[in-house]
Amino acid sequence: MSAIKRKPVQQKSQIRWKRKVLAAALVLLCFASLVLMETQYPQVVSLSSLRHRFIVKPKIAFLFIARNRLPLDMVWDAFFKGEENRFSVYVHSRPGFLLNKGTTRSACFLNRQVNDSIQVDWGEATMIEAERILLRHALTDPYNERFVFVSDSFADTKEGRYNPKMDPVIPVYNWRKGSQWVVLTRKHAGVVVNDTTVFPMFQQHCKRKSLPEFWRDRPFPADPAKEHNCIPDEHYVQTLLAQEGFEGEITRRSLTYSAWDLSASKDRERRGWHPVTYKFSDATPVLIKSIKDIDNINYETENRREWCSSKGKPAPCFLFARKFTRPAALHLLNLSVLGARRGAKSET
């Protein structure tokens, strides 16, 4: 009997001993963990801050369509200064032209020309192709989220512009008109780049009206009065997005201000073809303030007025303006009236 009783006692003693060893091991493990955390904490904090530092935020891609040099490169340089990591720049210029230290004084534009540019003619489908080339390059950067078309000097249907030969590929009810200087989301930029239906129709059937000075280079029109005067870059993006069913996702106005002078040309048919060009004498703080103060747009053909807003609050309608000569823009830059709304820029 005594042997039988002694055996359970020994078993209980062994269990207590194992528990003590386990408890001691746990205490030792906790202590070692605390020591390790204390010694490694600075490295952990350093790695965490380093990771945070290298997180890349979404960027805005600025897409420039230029002939050769960018006459307002120093104005844009002032615009980009201090926030270069928030923007990316792409320039489409004539084939073979290089943006180097001899052709631009701004580091923002050095070597930013695309390497597959084409010869662009105003009023031709080549302007659309240049836009598609710029978007194709900008989409290779996964951090570009917005795509802004800007010039180097920086849906209503007009009678006769729609060509019935586009039907049924582009029906007339999808025909739209707007500004070439659009801002696209990454989704919509992808639609433009991947388009294989609307663009070929524009190449074939959307052409500007031939002008007398070009009749030596082109066949003489049988009846100039019956020609369709279609300006491709004023219709393509808007028509494409309407065709693809994305019209409800876009805002029907431009962020670039232009003043269209309907009486500048003696030729009635050419009035309003190009915006007013502001020269040195026009470039005043009053002009810039008047543009910044525009908070609504009147659409005469639709008999409606649109009040501009941002995040549900009243806001200026325009972020950019054109067309300015180089002396005019540099004069405004010297007067410190450009880029004054730095806070507003950081919000967009």
Disulfide bonds with the S-S distance in Angstrom:
Cys206-Cys230 1.77
Cys308-Cys317 1.84
